[in-house]
């Protein structure tokens, strides 16, 4: 179910996270060694960042639940269609079999040859 575009996007995001992680590790080393004066400021405070992540998590959870409901509905519909398909196959077999089935096919063949 995974799409090629989605995996490329995920790979890009992983690469970005690895790059940022390496930058932060280098900054921490500089701070520990005393080569840097003060840690760099953040555009977003930790509390706001956590709140944003929680909101994103809630939105993604809702989207996941919506997708699960849609999937369940599709599975039910697929099962109904499969049962209907089996019924129709039985009807076709019944119509083709026996003496009346032979007559029906012969009549259809004769009508087709006149046209």
N, C-alpha and C positions, 0 to 999 in steps of 0.2 A: 503494500500500500504506500510505500514511500516513493516520492517523486524525485526525479533527478534534480530539479530546481531546488527542492527543499533540502536535499543533502548538500548541494553546493553552498546554499545559504548557511547551513549548519557548519560546514567546514570553514567558511569565511568567519563566522562568529567565533569558532573555537580558536582560529588563528589570531583574531583580534584579542581575545581573552588571554591567550598565551603571551602576546606582545605586551599587553598592559601588566600582566603578572610579572614579566621579566623587568619592566621599568620600575615597578613598585619594589621588587626585590633589590634592584640596584640602589634605589633611593634609601631603603632601609639599611643596606650595608654602609652607604655613605654616612647616614645619621649615626650608626653605631660606631663607626670609625672616627666620627667627629669631623668629617670633611664637608658637611653641609650644616648651615646655621640653624635652620628650622624646617620642619616638614612643609611641603607645599600645601596650599589651601585647597579645599574642595569646592566645586561649584554647587554641590548639594550636600547638606548636612546628613549625617548618618541616619538620624531619625526620619528625615524626609525620604532618604533612599530606601530605608526599610519599609516605610509606608507605601512608597511607590511599588516596591516589589510585592508587598502584600496585596495591593490593588490589582496588579498584573496577575498574580496567582489566582485571585478570586475570579477575575474575568476569564482566564484560561480554564479554570475549573468549570465555570458556567458553560463555556463553549464546548468543553469536553462532554459534559452531561447532555447538552443539546445534540451533539454528534452521536452519542450513544443512543439517545431516544430515536433519532432518525434512522440509525442503523437497525435498531430493533424493529421499527416499522417496516423497513425494507426487507428484513429477513422474514417477517410475517407475510408480507405481500408475495415474496418469492415462494414461500411454502404453499400459499394458496394457489399460485399460478402453477406450481409443480403438480399439485393434486388435480387441478383442472386439466392440465395437460395429460395426466394419466387417464382421467375419465374420457377425454376425447380420443385418446389412442384406443381405449377399450371399445368405444362406439364405432370407430373406423374399422377395427378388427371384426366387430359384430356385423357391420354393414357389408363387408367384403366376403364374409364366410357364408357357406351354405348355398342352397339352390337360388335363393333370391339375390344373393350377392353376385353370383355368376351372371344371372339375368341382367342385373343392374349394370355390371361392367360391359356386358355384351351390347346392351342398348346404348350405353355411352360411346362405345367404340363405333357402333353403326351411325350414330348421329354425327360423330366427328368426321367420319369418312365422307358424308354427304356435303359437308360444309366447304 
